């Protein structure tokens, strides 16, 4: 999985130290996702909101505004 994280310009440098925690939270949540959660706009929207919430929980004092998913690899 490859993602871009949108934060305030002042937080870009500080975000690097939180990146492993953020990715761990997102990957842990994604391991529980079922194929049905990728079907339908409402399900996908809910999943994206959940992942953004998880990322913000792991980012400490840094506010994450959005996540942009560039690549998913399903195994």
NORDA-V819226 format. One record per residue. N is the residue number from 1. SS is DSSP state (hx for helix, st for strand, lp for the rest). BURIAL is b if it has 9 or more other C-alpha atoms within 8 Angstrom, else e. D_LAST is the distance of its C-alpha to the last C-alpha in whole Angstrom. Layout:
N_SS_BURIAL_D_LAST ; N_SS_BURIAL_D_LAST
This chain:
1_lp_e_11 ; 2_st_e_15 ; 3_st_b_18 ; 4_st_e_21 ; 5_st_b_24 ; 6_st_b_27 ; 7_st_b_30 ; 8_lp_e_34 ; 9_hx_e_35 ; 10_hx_e_37 ; 11_hx_b_33 ; 12_hx_b_31 ; 13_hx_e_32 ; 14_hx_e_32 ; 15_hx_b_29 ; 16_hx_e_27 ; 17_hx_e_28 ; 18_hx_b_26 ; 19_hx_b_23 ; 20_hx_e_21 ; 21_hx_b_22 ; 22_hx_b_21 ; 23_hx_b_18 ; 24_hx_e_17 ; 25_hx_b_19 ; 26_hx_b_16 ; 27_hx_e_13 ; 28_hx_e_15 ; 29_hx_b_15 ; 30_hx_e_12 ; 31_lp_e_11 ; 32_lp_e_13 ; 33_lp_e_13 ; 34_lp_e_13 ; 35_hx_e_12 ; 36_hx_e_16 ; 37_hx_b_16 ; 38_hx_e_15 ; 39_lp_e_18 ; 40_lp_e_21 ; 41_hx_e_23 ; 42_hx_e_24 ; 43_hx_b_21 ; 44_hx_b_19 ; 45_hx_e_23 ; 46_hx_e_23 ; 47_hx_b_19 ; 48_hx_e_20 ; 49_hx_e_23 ; 50_hx_e_22 ; 51_hx_b_20 ; 52_hx_b_23 ; 53_hx_e_25 ; 54_hx_b_22 ; 55_hx_b_23 ; 56_hx_b_26 ; 57_hx_e_27 ; 58_hx_b_25 ; 59_lp_b_27 ; 60_lp_e_31 ; 61_lp_e_33 ; 62_lp_b_32 ; 63_lp_b_31 ; 64_st_b_28 ; 65_st_e_29 ; 66_st_e_26 ; 67_st_b_22 ; 68_st_e_21 ; 69_st_b_17 ; 70_st_e_17 ; 71_st_e_13 ; 72_lp_e_10 ; 73_lp_e_6 ; 74_lp_e_4 ; 75_lp_e_0
